[in-house]
Amino acid sequence: MTSTDIIESSPVPAGCLRCDASLQEVSLFLADYAAWLHGAGATCIRLERNVGRMAEALGCEAVMTILPRHIHLTTYTMGCSESYTYIAATRQMPISFDINTKLSSLSWKLADGRIDFKEARRKFETITGTPAERPQLVLLLASLANASFCRLFGGDWAAMAVVFMATFAGFYLKQLMCARKADIRLVFIVCAFVSSVLGAGAGLFHLGCTPEIAVGTSVLYLVPGIPFLNSFSDLLAGHYICSFSRLTHAVVLTCCLSIGLCAGLLTMNLGMF
């Protein structure tokens, strides 16, 4: 479980919850759940709904304040004066659709009564302890996907091959730098530079008839699409702080991508316009 700070606590009389756990245990579980779900890339509205249905199933109410790096969670039982408030640090991790989906499924299983609190907590620890997908498989699939984007934009087979190699090299470098905890902005600049330099090889060596498409699509794997989409989702849901934070982060990463791309084109003496 992630570390949390207890702000306020008081004893809970028996019979207020629909499970054998105490309100403190339920509060800690919900706070950790929200921190992991937020870190996995879930929108704020999903956090509210998932945590809300779990709290209702356990016989309490949950009120959250969702900030870019912290979750403020207050739980209380109806008809009781006791409450707990926790501040949980958002889990810093790459966006994971796998964890996002499994945690959402866990909330429905608990809400539908298919599992109890102890089983939910055990499954939560299993989900959060699951190792990430094999990096070699992710590297291969990302390279194939970006080569497919090249084809969608009209690139020929030679351009696709160049994009595949450029993406493979850039994404592999990204994995290495992220594993060494490098600053994500530096990661985007360096990876965009490497991929654009390799992508420019299609034009320098006259490979195929669409070298310009190879250069343009060689860095598409770095576009922060999920943060952009989540920022607009949070905006529509009224979570303006998180929306602005995610939008700012996405814009900064896009600028870093552009810096690396422009540096690569200048290095290869290719015109940008």
Disulfide bonds with the S-S distance in Angstrom:
Cys16-Cys80 2.32
